[in-house]
Amino acid sequence: MVFALNLSPSQIRIANKISRAAGDDTRRPRPELAYLENGNICVREYTSQDRLL
């Protein structure tokens, strides 16, 4: 899992999975999580109800 206040990498790797940005350089002024789900890297907005462990 990756937690970032400004998640805007050109490439992200979690375990042996690699994903590239879609080309959207828009800054998102909110915390985000990147995580593996069913073998895919997923990114979503972090909420205060999320458990990080």
PAZAPA-4460 file (N, C-alpha, C; in steps of 0.05 Angstrom, whole numbers, plus 32768, in hexadecimal, padded with zeros to 4 digits):
% residues 53
    n_x    n_y    n_z   ca_x   ca_y   ca_z    c_x    c_y    c_z   seq   type   mol
   8011   7FE9   8000   8000   8000   8000   8012   8019   8000     1      M     A
   800A   802D   7FF2   8017   8046   7FF1   8003   805C   7FF9     2      V     A
   800B   806D   800C   7FFA   8083   8014   800A   809C   800E     3      F     A
   7FFD   80AF   8001   800A   80C8   7FF9   7FF7   80E0   7FFB     4      A     A
   8002   80F6   8003   7FF2   810F   8004   7FEE   811A   7FE8     5      L     A
   8001   8114   7FD6   7FFF   811C   7FBA   800A   8106   7FA9     6      N     A
   7FF9   80F3   7FA2   8001   80DB   7F92   8000   80E2   7F75     7      L     A
   8017   80E8   7F69   8017   80EF   7F4C   8031   80E5   7F3F     8      S     A
   8037   80CB   7F43   804F   80C1   7F36   804B   80BB   7F19     9      P     A
   8060   80B9   7F09   805D   80B1   7EEE   805B   8092   7EEC    10      S     A
   8065   8085   7F02   8064   8068   7F03   8063   8060   7F21    11      Q     A
   8054   804C   7F27   8052   8042   7F42   8056   8023   7F42    12      I     A
   8065   8019   7F56   8069   7FFD   7F58   8062   7FF4   7F74    13      R     A
   8052   7FDF   7F76   804B   7FD2   7F8F   8050   7FB4   7F8B    14      I     A
   8062   7FA9   7F9B   806A   7F8D   7F98   8075   7F8A   7F7C    15      A     A
   806B   7F77   7F6C   8075   7F73   7F51   8063   7F80   7F3C    16      N     A
   8050   7F90   7F44   803E   7F9E   7F31   8047   7FBA   7F2C    17      K     A
   8046   7FC2   7F13   804E   7FDD   7F0B   8037   7FEA   7EFB    18      I     A
   8031   8003   7F01   801C   8012   7EF3   8027   802D   7EEB    19      S     A
   801F   8037   7ED4   8027   8051   7ECB   800F   8065   7ECC    20      R     A
   8016   807E   7ECF   8001   8093   7ED0   7FF3   8094   7EB5    21      A     A
   7FDA   809D   7EB6   7FC9   809F   7E9E   7FCF   80B8   7E8E    22      A     A
   7FE3   80C8   7E97   7FE9   80E0   7E89   7FDB   80F9   7E94    23      G     A
   7FCB   80F5   7EA8   7FBC   810B   7EB5   7FCE   8117   7ECB    24      D     A
   7FD9   812E   7EC6   7FEC   813B   7ED9   7FDD   814D   7EED    25      D     A
   7FC3   814A   7EEF   7FB3   815B   7F01   7FBB   8155   7F1E    26      T     A
   7FC1   8169   7F2D   7FC7   8166   7F4A   7FAD   8162   7F59    27      R     A
   7FAD   814F   7F6A   7F96   8149   7F7A   7F9C   8151   7F97    28      R     A
   7F8F   8166   7FA1   7F96   816F   7FBC   7F89   815F   7FD2    29      P     A
   7F8D   8145   7FD1   7F82   8133   7FE6   7F93   811B   7FE9    30      R     A
   7F94   810E   8000   7FA4   80F6   8004   7F98   80DF   7FF4    31      P     A
   7FA9   80CE   7FEA   7FA0   80B7   7FDA   7FAF   809D   7FE3    32      E     A
   7FA3   8086   7FDE   7FAE   806C   7FE3   7FB2   805E   7FC9    33      L     A
   7FC8   8050   7FC6   7FCC   803D   7FB0   7FD0   8022   7FBD    34      A     A
   7FC3   800D   7FB2   7FC4   7FF3   7FBF   7FBF   7FDE   7FAA    35      Y     A
   7FC6   7FC5   7FB0   7FC0   7FAE   7F9E   7FA5   7FA3   7FA5    36      L     A
   7F96   7F9D   7F90   7F7C   7F90   7F94   7F78   7F7D   7F7C    37      E     A
   7F76   7F64   7F81   7F73   7F4F   7F6C   7F89   7F52   7F57    38      N     A
   7FA1   7F57   7F60   7FB8   7F59   7F4E   7FBB   7F73   7F3E    39      G     A
   7FAA   7F86   7F44   7FAB   7FA0   7F36   7FB2   7FB6   7F4A    40      N     A
   7FC0   7FCB   7F41   7FC5   7FE2   7F51   7FAC   7FF5   7F4F    41      I     A
   7FA1   7FFB   7F66   7F89   800D   7F68   7F91   8026   7F77    42      C     A
   7F86   803C   7F6F   7F8B   8056   7F7D   7F70   8062   7F83    43      V     A
   7F6E   806B   7F9C   7F55   8079   7FA4   7F5B   808D   7FBA    44      R     A
   7F48   809F   7FBE   7F4A   80B4   7FD2   7F4A   80A7   7FEE    45      E     A
   7F5B   80B1   7FFF   7F5B   80A9   801B   7F45   80B7   802A    46      Y     A
   7F37   80A9   803C   7F24   80B5   804D   7F2C   80AF   806A    47      T     A
   7F22   80BE   807D   7F2A   80BB   8099   7F1F   80A0   80A4    48      S     A
   7F0D   8093   8097   7F03   8079   80A0   7F14   8062   8097    49      Q     A
   7F28   8067   8085   7F3A   8051   807C   7F4C   8048   8092    50      D     A
   7F50   802E   8093   7F64   8022   80A4   7F7D   801C   8093    51      R     A
   7F93   8027   809C   7FAC   8024   808C   7FBB   800B   8093    52      L     A
   7FB4   7FFD   80A8   7FC2   7FE4   80AF   7FB2   7FCC   80A9    53      L     A
***
